[in-house]
Amino acid sequence: MIAQTPQPPYYAVIFTSIRTAGDDGYGDMATEMGELAARQNGYLGIESARNETGITVSYWASLEAIKNWKAVSRHQLAQKYGRDKWYESYKVRICLVERDYEF
């Protein structure tokens, strides 16, 4: 599903990851994080795809909203689990979306 974002400018957080083998609670936490993120002030939407490499892009109204999301205690726990058991590696990129268009 393609996120229905407002007119730019807004921000995108691109999370690219390589998973470890097995689920070990990952699927449930991913679902919970999606639901929790959607309740945060400044959240605009999310898109995700996974094969050997996973890419999740979340959209936010401001840098402050991104900072606040990163500080949510349950999200911090998910980040810890990610480093400890779910990801071989990951990278986070924060971008300003200046223009978008669609078909």
Wavefront OBJ file of the C-alpha trace (Angstrom):
o trace
v 0.000 0.000 0.000
v 1.251 3.487 -0.833
v 1.074 5.996 2.016
v -1.183 8.972 1.367
v 1.118 11.815 2.359
v 0.306 15.533 2.332
v 1.856 18.086 0.016
v 5.582 18.504 0.750
v 7.587 19.397 2.610
v 7.570 16.525 5.103
v 10.156 14.010 6.299
v 10.900 10.379 5.492
v 12.743 7.960 7.756
v 14.199 5.149 5.647
v 15.074 2.034 7.649
v 17.018 -0.572 5.649
v 17.861 -3.860 7.349
v 19.293 -7.334 7.016
v 17.462 -9.769 9.328
v 18.821 -12.643 11.370
v 17.303 -16.113 10.888
v 13.993 -16.899 12.577
v 11.193 -14.746 13.923
v 11.845 -14.749 17.695
v 8.957 -12.310 18.283
v 9.883 -9.990 15.414
v 6.571 -10.195 13.559
v 4.479 -9.356 16.604
v 6.753 -6.438 17.541
v 6.725 -5.107 13.967
v 2.921 -5.108 14.000
v 2.860 -3.397 17.386
v 5.359 -0.750 16.269
v 3.289 0.031 13.167
v 0.177 0.512 15.283
v 2.033 2.556 17.916
v 3.711 4.788 15.316
v 0.336 5.535 13.729
v -0.853 7.007 17.047
v 2.086 9.428 17.329
v 1.688 13.147 16.743
v 3.134 14.043 13.339
v 2.912 10.534 11.846
v 1.896 10.604 8.172
v 2.171 6.998 6.959
v 4.389 4.003 6.295
v 5.485 1.743 3.434
v 7.448 -1.477 3.772
v 8.947 -4.226 1.611
v 11.084 -7.222 2.501
v 13.080 -9.860 0.701
v 16.760 -10.422 1.535
v 16.877 -6.750 2.494
v 14.009 -5.033 4.277
v 13.114 -1.421 3.642
v 10.574 0.494 5.692
v 9.868 4.155 5.028
v 7.872 6.110 7.562
v 6.675 9.646 6.895
v 6.562 12.432 9.469
v 5.454 16.051 9.618
v 8.600 17.306 11.361
v 12.013 16.447 12.757
v 10.526 16.923 16.226
v 7.919 14.225 15.522
v 10.707 11.848 14.440
v 12.711 12.650 17.580
v 9.650 12.054 19.768
v 8.936 8.704 18.067
v 12.525 7.576 18.624
v 12.115 8.383 22.344
v 8.910 6.328 22.925
v 9.878 3.713 25.530
v 8.284 0.740 23.756
v 10.001 1.790 20.510
v 13.309 2.003 22.388
v 12.778 -1.574 23.588
v 12.115 -2.694 19.996
v 15.329 -0.926 18.924
v 17.273 -2.810 21.619
v 15.804 -6.160 20.545
v 16.656 -5.278 16.956
v 20.313 -4.717 17.817
v 20.460 -7.744 20.134
v 18.614 -10.392 18.120
v 16.665 -9.390 14.993
v 19.125 -7.620 12.702
v 22.503 -8.526 11.322
v 22.788 -4.879 10.285
v 20.658 -1.827 9.579
v 20.903 1.770 8.450
v 18.589 4.712 9.138
v 18.340 7.710 6.832
v 16.272 10.820 7.544
v 15.308 12.858 4.502
v 13.349 15.980 3.726
v 10.797 15.305 0.995
v 10.662 18.429 -1.121
v 8.620 17.121 -4.006
v 6.404 14.144 -4.787
v 4.089 13.112 -7.562
v 1.990 10.076 -8.362
v 0.194 8.093 -11.017
l 1 2 3 4 5 6 7 8 9 10 11 12 13 14 15 16 17 18 19 20 21 22 23 24 25 26 27 28 29 30 31 32 33 34 35 36 37 38 39 40 41 42 43 44 45 46 47 48 49 50 51 52 53 54 55 56 57 58 59 60 61 62 63 64 65 66 67 68 69 70 71 72 73 74 75 76 77 78 79 80 81 82 83 84 85 86 87 88 89 90 91 92 93 94 95 96 97 98 99 100 101 102 103
